[in-house]
Amino acid sequence: MGAYKSVYLKKGKDESIQRFHPWVFSGAVARIDSGISEGDTVRVISSEGECLGVGHYQIGSIAVRLLTFEDIEITSDFWASRIAAALRVRQAANLAWRDGNDIFRLVYGEGDGLPGLIVDCFGDTAVMQAHTAGMHINRQSLCEAVIAATEGKVKNIYYKSAATLPYKAGLDPEDDFIIGGNACDIATENGMRFRIDWRKGQKTGFFIDQRDNRSLVERYARDRSVLNMFCYTGGFSVAAMRGGATKVCSVDSSERAITLADENVQLNFPGDTRHEAVCSDAFKFLAEAANKYDLIILDPPAFAKHRMAVKNALKGYIRLNARGIAAIRPGGILFTFSCSQAVSREQFGNAVFTAATLARRNVRILHRLGQPADHPVNIFHPEGEYLKGLVLFVE
């Protein structure tokens, strides 16, 4: 293993690694070998000289993201093994190319032992997103591992990392197909068809993490008027319409999102007049929506990207949920979510409690929601749990 340069830890700073947490923070580092660049594969050495694992070096508060806690070489076989293991998890959960569903997350970073990597599958196309320079450097080997593990089910791989890689690394990545091209951009989730905008859409083009929660909306939608705030691709709207909603209003501040939501409704319900799409500010729309809807979905973008923003994020969640609780009809169902990893379940719950108090409505919790099985949380890395939600009955 002499080929890899090393990062050396301060005395007593190896406790989290001994508990298999995959991050080495910069404050734990005593020194590094000369000549190490961002994205290099490095060995992590304790103050006693023991190799604790191998991972990717990066500049910032997290100095190394560990790929393994063994002293081994990272080869193409390593990538192939990890991708194949990730696929087995999705197969065990019956999510990989089953009848009526060819949308799923194949790789979820630390949850699959591949920190800094996301791979989402849409039909025969995978969208790969790197969040670290190390994964970017190894993108070709990773693509080959995806093709091999899926035994030809994935025929195209679109690399979309221009907005996710650390800009200071000077990598200058381009979003484009690494393998294949001219792929069909329509895929299926639980029998519903969606157009996936992997080129210009948010994240990989579709929020797969709400699959189970969309199914729950479908269960509650019958004979209800539905408001889908922050609708993006209209996933909740399509589910509500299939569930028998009397009318569905999709709202987003992005004209592109409104167009996409409309397209997805038409894919599934051509000519259906129950759907309306509105481009508007969420808070403004909710202020004028009093007593019009029986089911409201609040699924905003992350209000807190890091811990320093949590205080303001909680204020935003309180304000948004107070508006939603105040607006919904008596006996209505409110689905409310936070995808801010820095906001804990307890903090989000307290924000919704405060919102109910401000709205002066009697509220009961029917469900506590989270992320699905293809977004697995490594038990040694609780930071991987980010999506939390509540389903409320509002009197």
C-alpha positions as CSV (number, residue, x, y, z in Angstrom):
1,M,0.0,0.0,0.0
2,G,2.9,2.3,-0.3
3,A,1.4,3.9,-3.5
4,Y,-1.0,6.0,-1.4
5,K,0.1,9.1,0.5
6,S,-1.2,9.5,4.0
7,V,-3.2,11.7,6.3
8,Y,-2.1,11.5,9.9
9,L,-4.4,12.1,12.9
10,K,-3.9,13.8,16.2
11,K,-3.7,11.7,19.3
12,G,-7.2,10.6,20.4
13,K,-8.9,11.7,17.2
14,D,-9.6,8.2,15.9
15,E,-12.6,7.4,18.1
16,S,-15.3,8.1,15.5
17,I,-13.4,6.1,12.9
18,Q,-13.1,3.2,15.3
19,R,-17.0,3.4,15.4
20,F,-16.9,3.2,11.6
21,H,-18.0,6.8,10.9
22,P,-16.8,7.5,7.4
23,W,-15.7,11.2,7.8
24,V,-12.4,12.5,9.0
25,F,-12.8,16.1,10.0
26,S,-10.0,18.6,9.3
27,G,-9.7,19.4,13.0
28,A,-8.6,15.8,13.7
29,V,-5.7,16.0,11.2
30,A,-2.2,16.5,12.6
31,R,-0.4,16.6,9.2
32,I,-0.6,15.3,5.6
33,D,2.1,14.0,3.3
34,S,3.3,16.6,0.8
35,G,2.0,16.6,-2.7
36,I,-1.6,15.5,-1.8
37,S,-4.2,17.1,-4.1
38,E,-8.0,17.3,-3.7
39,G,-9.5,14.0,-4.9
40,D,-6.5,11.9,-4.2
41,T,-6.9,8.5,-2.6
42,V,-5.2,8.5,0.8
43,R,-4.5,6.3,3.8
44,V,-5.6,7.5,7.2
45,I,-3.1,6.8,9.9
46,S,-3.6,7.0,13.7
47,S,-1.2,8.7,16.0
48,E,0.0,5.1,16.9
49,G,0.8,4.5,13.2
50,E,-2.1,2.2,12.5
51,C,-3.9,2.5,9.1
52,L,-7.5,3.1,9.9
53,G,-8.8,3.0,6.3
54,V,-8.6,4.5,2.8
55,G,-10.6,7.3,1.3
56,H,-10.7,10.4,-0.8
57,Y,-9.0,13.6,0.4
58,Q,-10.7,16.9,0.1
59,I,-10.3,20.5,1.2
60,G,-12.8,21.7,3.7
61,S,-14.2,20.7,7.1
62,I,-14.4,17.1,6.0
63,A,-10.8,16.2,5.1
64,V,-11.3,12.6,4.1
65,R,-14.4,10.5,3.2
66,L,-13.5,6.9,3.9
67,L,-14.3,4.3,1.3
68,T,-13.1,1.4,3.4
69,F,-11.8,0.7,6.9
70,E,-9.3,-1.7,5.6
71,D,-5.8,-1.1,4.3
72,I,-6.5,-2.1,0.7
73,E,-6.1,-0.7,-2.8
74,I,-9.1,0.9,-4.5
75,T,-9.3,-0.9,-7.9
76,S,-12.0,-1.4,-10.5
77,D,-13.0,-4.5,-8.7
78,F,-13.6,-2.5,-5.6
79,W,-16.0,-0.2,-7.4
80,A,-17.7,-3.2,-9.1
81,S,-18.2,-4.9,-5.7
82,R,-19.7,-1.8,-4.1
83,I,-22.1,-1.0,-7.0
84,A,-23.2,-4.7,-7.1
85,A,-23.8,-4.6,-3.3
86,A,-25.9,-1.5,-3.7
87,L,-28.0,-3.1,-6.4
88,R,-28.7,-6.2,-4.1
89,V,-30.2,-3.8,-1.5
90,R,-32.6,-2.4,-4.1
91,Q,-33.5,-5.9,-5.3
92,A,-34.1,-7.0,-1.7
93,A,-36.5,-4.1,-1.4
94,N,-38.2,-5.0,-4.7
95,L,-37.4,-1.6,-6.2
96,A,-35.1,-2.4,-9.1
97,W,-37.0,-2.7,-12.4
98,R,-40.0,-4.4,-11.1
99,D,-43.4,-4.3,-12.9
100,G,-44.7,-0.8,-13.0
101,N,-41.5,0.8,-11.6
102,D,-38.2,1.5,-13.3
103,I,-37.3,4.6,-11.2
104,F,-35.1,4.1,-8.2
105,R,-31.9,5.3,-6.5
106,L,-29.1,2.8,-7.1
107,V,-26.4,4.5,-5.0
108,Y,-26.9,6.8,-2.0
109,G,-23.5,8.0,-0.9
110,E,-22.4,6.9,2.6
111,G,-25.5,4.7,2.8
112,D,-23.9,2.4,0.2
113,G,-20.3,2.8,1.2
114,L,-19.7,5.2,-1.7
115,P,-19.4,8.7,0.0
116,G,-19.8,11.5,-2.5
117,L,-21.7,9.5,-5.2
118,I,-25.4,9.5,-6.2
119,V,-26.7,7.3,-9.0
120,D,-30.4,7.4,-9.9
121,C,-32.0,5.0,-12.5
122,F,-34.8,6.1,-14.9
123,G,-35.6,3.2,-17.2
124,D,-32.5,2.3,-19.0
125,T,-30.7,5.5,-18.2
126,A,-28.7,6.2,-15.0
127,V,-27.9,9.8,-13.9
128,M,-24.6,9.9,-12.0
129,Q,-23.8,12.8,-9.7
130,A,-20.4,13.3,-7.9
131,H,-20.2,15.5,-4.9
132,T,-16.4,15.0,-4.3
133,A,-13.4,15.4,-6.5
134,G,-12.4,11.8,-5.8
135,M,-15.6,10.4,-7.3
136,H,-15.2,12.7,-10.3
137,I,-11.7,11.4,-11.0
138,N,-13.1,7.8,-10.9
139,R,-16.2,8.5,-12.9
140,Q,-15.3,6.2,-15.9
141,S,-14.6,3.2,-13.6
142,L,-17.8,3.9,-11.8
143,C,-19.8,4.0,-15.0
144,E,-18.3,0.7,-16.1
145,A,-19.2,-0.8,-12.7
146,V,-22.8,0.4,-13.1
147,I,-23.1,-1.2,-16.6
148,A,-21.6,-4.4,-15.4
149,A,-23.7,-4.7,-12.2
150,T,-27.0,-4.0,-13.9
151,E,-26.2,-6.6,-16.7
152,G,-27.2,-4.3,-19.5
153,K,-30.4,-2.9,-18.0
154,V,-28.6,0.5,-17.8
155,K,-27.6,1.5,-21.4
156,N,-27.0,5.2,-20.9
157,I,-25.2,7.1,-18.1
158,Y,-25.7,10.9,-17.9
159,Y,-23.1,12.6,-15.8
160,K,-24.5,15.6,-14.0
161,S,-22.0,17.1,-11.6
162,A,-21.3,20.6,-12.7
163,A,-23.4,22.1,-9.9
164,T,-22.4,19.6,-7.2
165,L,-18.6,19.4,-7.2
166,P,-16.5,21.7,-5.1
167,Y,-15.8,24.7,-7.3
168,K,-12.4,25.4,-5.6
169,A,-11.1,22.1,-6.9
170,G,-10.9,23.6,-10.4
171,L,-12.3,20.4,-12.1
172,D,-14.4,22.2,-14.7
173,P,-16.8,19.3,-15.2
174,E,-19.4,19.2,-18.0
175,D,-22.8,17.6,-17.8
176,D,-23.2,15.1,-20.6
177,F,-23.5,11.4,-21.4
178,I,-20.5,9.4,-20.5
179,I,-22.1,6.2,-22.0
180,G,-24.8,6.1,-24.6
181,G,-27.1,9.1,-25.4
182,N,-30.4,10.0,-27.1
183,A,-32.1,8.2,-24.2
184,C,-35.9,8.1,-23.6
185,D,-36.7,10.6,-20.9
186,I,-39.9,9.0,-19.7
187,A,-39.8,6.5,-16.8
188,T,-42.4,4.9,-14.6
189,E,-43.0,5.0,-10.8
190,N,-45.7,2.7,-9.5
191,G,-47.5,2.7,-12.8
192,M,-47.3,6.5,-13.2
193,R,-45.3,7.9,-16.1
194,F,-43.0,10.9,-15.7
195,R,-40.8,12.9,-17.9
196,I,-37.3,13.2,-16.3
197,D,-35.5,16.4,-16.9
198,W,-32.0,15.3,-16.1
199,R,-30.4,18.0,-18.2
200,K,-31.9,21.1,-16.7
201,G,-33.9,19.8,-13.7
202,Q,-33.1,20.0,-10.1
203,K,-30.8,17.3,-8.6
204,T,-30.9,14.3,-11.0
205,G,-34.2,15.4,-12.5
206,F,-36.7,13.8,-10.2
207,F,-37.2,13.5,-6.5
208,I,-37.2,9.7,-6.1
209,D,-37.2,10.0,-2.3
210,Q,-40.9,10.9,-2.1
211,R,-42.1,7.7,-3.9
212,D,-43.7,6.0,-0.8
213,N,-45.1,9.3,0.4
214,R,-46.7,9.9,-3.0
215,S,-48.4,6.5,-2.6
216,L,-49.8,7.7,0.7
217,V,-51.1,10.9,-0.8
218,E,-52.9,8.7,-3.4
219,R,-54.6,6.8,-0.6
220,Y,-55.9,10.0,1.0
221,A,-56.9,11.9,-2.1
222,R,-60.3,10.4,-3.0
223,D,-63.0,13.0,-3.2
224,R,-60.7,15.7,-1.9
225,S,-59.6,19.0,-3.4
226,V,-55.8,19.0,-3.4
227,L,-53.1,21.7,-3.3
228,N,-49.6,20.6,-4.1
229,M,-47.2,23.4,-3.1
230,F,-43.6,23.5,-4.4
231,C,-44.9,20.9,-7.0
232,Y,-41.7,20.7,-9.2
233,T,-42.4,17.7,-11.5
234,G,-46.0,17.3,-10.2
235,G,-45.4,13.8,-8.7
236,F,-47.8,14.4,-5.8
237,S,-50.3,15.9,-8.2
238,V,-50.3,12.8,-10.5
239,A,-50.7,10.5,-7.5
240,A,-53.6,12.6,-6.1
241,M,-55.4,12.5,-9.4
242,R,-55.0,8.7,-9.7
243,G,-56.3,8.5,-6.1
244,G,-59.6,10.2,-7.1
245,A,-59.1,13.8,-6.2
246,T,-61.9,16.1,-7.3
247,K,-59.4,18.8,-8.3
248,V,-55.7,19.3,-8.0
249,C,-53.8,22.6,-8.0
250,S,-50.0,22.5,-8.6
251,V,-48.0,25.6,-7.4
252,D,-44.4,26.4,-7.9
253,S,-42.4,29.7,-8.3
254,S,-40.6,28.2,-11.3
255,E,-42.2,28.5,-14.8
256,R,-40.1,25.5,-15.9
257,A,-41.5,23.4,-13.0
258,I,-45.1,24.3,-13.8
259,T,-44.6,23.3,-17.5
260,L,-43.1,20.0,-16.3
261,A,-45.9,19.3,-13.9
262,D,-48.5,20.0,-16.6
263,E,-46.6,17.7,-19.0
264,N,-46.6,14.9,-16.5
265,V,-50.3,15.2,-15.7
266,Q,-51.0,15.1,-19.5
267,L,-48.8,11.9,-19.8
268,N,-51.1,10.2,-17.3
269,F,-54.4,11.9,-17.7
270,P,-54.6,13.5,-21.2
271,G,-57.4,16.1,-21.4
272,D,-58.3,15.8,-17.7
273,T,-59.7,19.1,-16.5
274,R,-59.2,18.5,-12.8
275,H,-55.7,19.9,-12.9
276,E,-54.5,23.5,-12.7
277,A,-50.9,24.7,-12.6
278,V,-50.1,28.1,-11.1
279,C,-46.7,29.9,-11.0
280,S,-46.7,31.8,-7.7
281,D,-44.9,32.5,-4.5
282,A,-45.9,29.8,-2.0
283,F,-46.5,32.2,1.0
284,K,-48.6,34.6,-1.2
285,F,-50.6,31.7,-2.6
286,L,-51.4,30.2,0.8
287,A,-52.5,33.5,2.2
288,E,-55.2,33.5,-0.4
289,A,-56.1,29.8,-0.3
290,A,-58.2,29.8,2.9
291,N,-60.9,27.1,3.1
292,K,-60.4,26.0,-0.6
293,Y,-58.6,22.7,-0.1
294,D,-59.1,19.4,1.8
295,L,-55.6,18.1,1.3
296,I,-52.5,20.2,1.2
297,I,-48.9,19.1,0.5
298,L,-46.0,21.3,1.7
299,D,-42.7,19.9,0.2
300,P,-40.4,22.9,0.1
301,P,-36.7,22.9,-0.9
302,A,-34.2,22.7,1.9
303,F,-34.5,25.7,4.1
304,A,-31.1,24.9,5.8
305,K,-28.1,23.8,3.7
306,H,-25.9,23.8,6.8
307,R,-26.1,24.0,10.6
308,M,-25.5,27.8,10.7
309,A,-28.8,28.3,8.8
310,V,-31.0,26.1,11.1
311,K,-32.4,29.0,13.2
312,N,-33.7,30.8,10.2
313,A,-34.9,27.6,8.6
314,L,-37.0,26.8,11.6
315,K,-38.6,30.2,11.4
316,G,-39.4,29.4,7.7
317,Y,-41.0,26.1,8.6
318,I,-43.1,27.7,11.3
319,R,-44.3,30.4,9.0
320,L,-45.1,28.0,6.1
321,N,-46.9,25.4,8.2
322,A,-48.9,28.1,10.1
323,R,-50.1,29.3,6.7
324,G,-51.0,25.8,5.6
325,I,-52.7,24.8,8.8
326,A,-54.7,28.0,8.8
327,A,-55.8,27.6,5.1
328,I,-56.9,24.0,5.1
329,R,-60.6,23.1,5.4
330,P,-61.8,21.6,8.7
331,G,-61.2,17.8,8.6
332,G,-58.4,18.3,6.1
333,I,-55.2,16.4,5.7
334,L,-51.9,18.2,5.6
335,F,-48.7,16.5,4.4
336,T,-45.7,18.5,5.5
337,F,-42.0,17.8,4.9
338,S,-38.4,19.0,5.5
339,C,-35.5,17.8,3.4
340,S,-33.0,19.8,5.4
341,Q,-30.5,17.4,6.8
342,A,-29.3,19.9,9.4
343,V,-32.8,20.1,10.9
344,S,-33.6,17.2,13.2
345,R,-36.9,15.4,13.4
346,E,-37.4,16.9,16.8
347,Q,-36.8,20.4,15.6
348,F,-39.1,20.0,12.6
349,G,-41.8,18.5,14.9
350,N,-41.5,21.4,17.3
351,A,-41.7,23.9,14.4
352,V,-45.0,22.3,13.2
353,F,-46.3,22.3,16.8
354,T,-45.6,26.0,17.0
355,A,-47.3,26.5,13.7
356,A,-50.4,24.7,14.9
357,T,-50.4,26.9,18.0
358,L,-50.2,30.1,15.9
359,A,-52.9,28.9,13.6
360,R,-55.1,28.1,16.6
361,R,-56.3,24.8,15.1
362,N,-56.6,21.4,16.7
363,V,-54.1,19.1,14.9
364,R,-53.5,15.3,15.2
365,I,-50.5,13.4,13.8
366,L,-51.5,10.5,11.7
367,H,-48.1,9.5,10.2
368,R,-44.5,10.2,10.7
369,L,-42.7,9.9,7.4
370,G,-39.1,9.4,6.1
371,Q,-37.1,8.4,3.1
372,P,-37.5,5.1,1.3
373,A,-35.5,1.9,1.2
374,D,-33.4,3.0,-1.8
375,H,-32.1,5.9,0.4
376,P,-30.6,3.6,3.1
377,V,-29.0,5.2,6.2
378,N,-25.7,3.7,7.2
379,I,-26.2,2.9,10.9
380,F,-22.7,4.4,11.6
381,H,-23.6,7.6,9.7
382,P,-26.9,9.0,11.0
383,E,-26.3,12.2,8.9
384,G,-27.6,10.2,6.0
385,E,-31.2,10.6,7.3
386,Y,-32.5,13.9,5.9
387,L,-36.1,13.5,4.9
388,K,-38.7,13.8,7.5
389,G,-42.4,14.4,7.2
390,L,-45.7,14.5,9.1
391,V,-49.3,13.8,8.0
392,L,-51.7,15.8,10.0
393,F,-55.5,15.8,10.5
394,V,-56.6,19.4,11.0
395,E,-60.0,20.0,12.7
